[in-house]
């Protein structure tokens, strides 16, 4: 529960507690806090038991941690392969898809890389044109106007 609290922080909390409550009242405060924590845990456990008993025997393996969205998605989609998601996820090569998209954007052949830019039959939009033919209108760029 408190795995991210270091030793120095625990010492600082103990010193702060001694300063706030005093050394004579500190044991009683600790005892009261522990009783409160026990009562909250008992209340939580009894509420969970009541919910499980009300749900019936078909929910005997129900865990409340499964209601957390991250755990719910993991259990329903990632661990459960009724939809065939593992096959789709394993068949998808992200690096290959990104390289093909990059090649398409730059106008390169997405094969072995042996072709020159623009050799796939599509115009290379990044290559500068030599000039306009007489009577040809300049290209229109809506972002530049």
N, C-alpha and C positions, 0 to 999 in steps of 0.2 A: 504494500500500500504506500509506504513512504520510502521507496527505493531510491529516490533522487535526493534525499537529505543526507548530507555528509556529517562526519564526526564534529567538525567545527560548528555547524549549525545546531547540532544537538546540544553541545556545550553552551552555546549562546542562549538557547531556549531554557536550559536548566538555570543558568545564571539569571535570566530575566524572570523566571518563575520564582526564584528565591527572593529577588528584589521586590517583586510585586506582592507576593503573598506572605513573605517572611518565612524563616525556617521553622517556626513553631506551627503555623497553619498549613504548610505545604503537604505533609502526609495526609491530612484530612481532605484537602482539595483533590489530591491524586486519587484517594479512595472514592470520593464522590464522582469524579469523572469516570473512573473505571466502572462503577455501578451504573452510571448513565449509559455508557457504551454497551454494557451487557444487556440492559433493558431494551435498547434500540435493536440489538442483534436478535434478542428473543422475539420482539415484536415483528421484525422482518421475517424471521424463520416461520413464525406462526401464520403470518399473512401469506407467505409462499405456500405453506402446507394447505391453508384454506382454499387458495386458488386452485391448487392441483386437485384437491378433493372435489371441488365444484366442477372442474372440467371433465372429470370422469376417467375411466381406465384407459381410454384411447390416447390420452395425453400423459401417460405415466413417464415417458422419457423426455418430457418438455423441460427445457432449461430456459431460465429468464435471460441468460446471456445471449441467447439466440435472437432476442428482440432488438439488440443493438444493431443499427443499420449495417455496419461493416460486417458483423458476424452473420447477419441474415443474408446479405448478398453472397458472401463466401459460401454459406451452406446451400443456398437455393440454386445459385448459378454456377459457381466454380467447382464445388465438390460433386454436385449432382450432374451427371452426364446424360440425362434423358434427352436433352435437346441437341446433343452432338457438338457441344461447344469446344470440347477438348480437341476434337479432330479439326475444327476450323482454326482454333488458336495455334495448334501445332503446324498446320499447313500454311500459315501466313508468315512469310519472311519479311519482316519490317525493313531490313536494310536493302533487300532487293527491290521492294516496292518504292522506297524513297529514292534509290538510285535511278530507277526507271522514270520517276516523276521529274527528278532533276535533269535527266537526259532529255526528256520531252520539253521541259522549259527552255533549256539551252539549245534545242534543235539538233541534238546529237542522236546518232543511232544507238539504241539501248542494247545492242548486241554485244559483241566482244570488244567494242571500242575501236575496231579497225577502220571504220568508215570515217570519212571526213565530215565536218559539221554541215548539215543540210543535205547530205547525200540520200536521205530517206525519202526524198520526193516532196517534203514539206519545206516551205521557205524558211530561211534562217532569219528570224526577226531581230537578232542581235547584231548581225553583220551590217555595217554601214553600206548604204547604196552609193554607187559612184556618182550619180546625179540624176536629175529628172530629164525625161525625154521632152522634146519641144512640145508644148501644148498640154503637158500633164500637170494636174493640180498637185500641190504638195500634200503629203499625208496629214490627216486631221487628227490631232491629239486632244481629246476632250479634257484631259487632266491638266494640260498646259494652258488652256484658255480660261 
